Amino acid sequence: FGFEQQSDWTVVQNATLGTDSQNKVQGSKALAAVNASGYGVFQSRAFTSTEVGPVSNRLAISVYIPRPQPNPYWTGDLQMSVTCPKKNINNAYIGYQSLTNLFGERYNCIEFQIPAPLASSLSSGFTDCRLSIALNVSNGAGTFLFDNMAFVQ
């Protein structure tokens, strides 16, 4: 699950994507949801199980949270879902995590517990999955960065 190639990700709704080669966790770049404002969704290109390694029931992603936030009491939310047409998985909900009370101006590792039936289906291999990331933040929340996504073994 790399973020080095901006072309691996497309905007589905209300987001502007870019890359950042200076502020990253690993690899050469991080993906930036530039000027995040409101509810935005972006989606990966189709990927195979051989590209992501062994699947587990936990998925981690590093998220950089800009400061200051327009609303000091609510930073936002992050949601993930997956679509794998050949496995009859359509927009299957992986989970939701609040970004409130996390560290600002740095990366935070956020973990999602994948529902057991979905993790089981994915662990048997796949060829055509797309991951969707939804970022819901206040208007004018700034530039959030995403990097270092992987299944936790």
Secondary structure, DSSP 8 states (H G I E B T S, - for coil): ---S-GGGEEEEES-EEEEESSS-SSSS-EEEEEEEEEEEEEEE--B-HHHH-S--SEEEEEEEE-SS-SSTT---EEEEEEEEGGGTEEEEEEEEEE-TTS-SSEEEEEEEE--HHHHHHHHT--S-BEEEEEEEEEEEEEEEEEEEEEE--
